[in-house]
Amino acid sequence: MMIMKVSESFDSNAKVRFDPRQDLGRTKARSATEIQSRLARVKCRGGVRKFLLGVTVAKADRVKIADIARAAGVSAPTVSKVLNGRSEVAPETRERVREVLRSHNYQRRPSGKQPRAGLVDLVIKELATPWSVEIIRGAEDACREAGIGLVVSAVHSAQADAQRWLDNLAGRHSDGVLLAVSDLGSAERERLDALGVPLVLIDPIGDPDPDIASIGSTNWAGGLAATEHLVELGHRRIAMIAGLPNLLCTQARLGGYRAALERAGITPDPELLRFGDHFPPSGRAAALELLDLPEPPTAIFAGTDLQAFGAYKALQSRGVRIPDDISVVGFDDLAACDWVTPPLTTVQQRLVDMARMAVQVIIDGGSDAGEARRIELATSLTVRESTAPPRRL
């Protein structure tokens, strides 16, 4: 590569002198700030070209990885690792390379329309839960209809499993990622962004990033419908076994529960509220606590069907009849709701449709073509045999 020396005062009509013997070792910058401050633009035949520290950063106006590496004082493979979101780069080095990339508006070499990989990744926290089965079923159905494959990864521990999964993703192509996991950290999200793979959140745990597409449910409306159903049956002491308090879905369902009580002129009783972790053991433990109250509830609204199943176990262990003694409502409408005794009244959350729609967002190009989409699918109440008017004493 030919090297151009640039003087501080440059005559645009003068001929440009090239020195191919320039020592490239002296062109390394110690920081991105130094690099940016020493940029110069000069006019020459063929238009405007950028020069960095006396070195042309592109022979034909295109910045190359080798030029970025030279400017940042790293090797070309290190720049490639940063571009591909690989983890084996020190944070300080990664940030320095990114600053150089940004300062030069580096763009990957275009290769026409990016070929489809024919694969979509689904990242989920657990594989063995009924909730996960519904999500996987919806994603698999949509991928099969579209003629593409589905790669399912379980991320049990955000730091360990997520890093392994991201390393695998960086080594292959994917058309997009469906993220149905509640605790992926900011570092992992940053690596996903560096990989440039479209991302869709399924049932996000907090307020979704406006730049990321997300598919959720009308959780507040679902909590309202479940509680109003119990109120209409004549219940006044209605307990709620909620999920993890930091989750957006928990807060929304709890908000709907409280709103329904207040509409009915019922003051929410803090004693009737319990929190759990969405799984049967927490539902069982919470129901036992509620039964031990001086004045137990006549109805329980569980934040998930799994918590409702746990409440079933607790009530049955105490000889409490459902719905004769206590009514129970769940949330999700898992397939098992028809098979428990008695069949569970629950709020239907369209999990299969959520996953199918998330796949379609990926097929349509994610959020790259425009604003990120926030889609909430309507919930509805499915009345079965676990609810009835309260028993009159």
CORBEL-V484194 format. One record per helix or strand. SS is the DSSP state (alpha for helix, beta for strand). FROM is the first residue (numbers start at 1). LEN is the number of residues. Records with the same first field share a line. If there is no record, write none. Layout:
# CORBEL-V484194
SS=FROM-LEN, FROM-LEN
This chain:
# CORBEL-V484194
beta=4-1, 18-1, 39-6, 47-6, 55-2, 119-6, 149-6, 177-4, 199-4, 213-5, 238-5, 273-3, 299-4, 327-6, 345-4, 374-4, 380-3
alpha=24-4, 32-6, 65-8, 76-8, 91-13, 130-17, 160-11, 186-10, 219-14, 248-16, 270-3, 280-12, 305-13, 335-4, 351-13
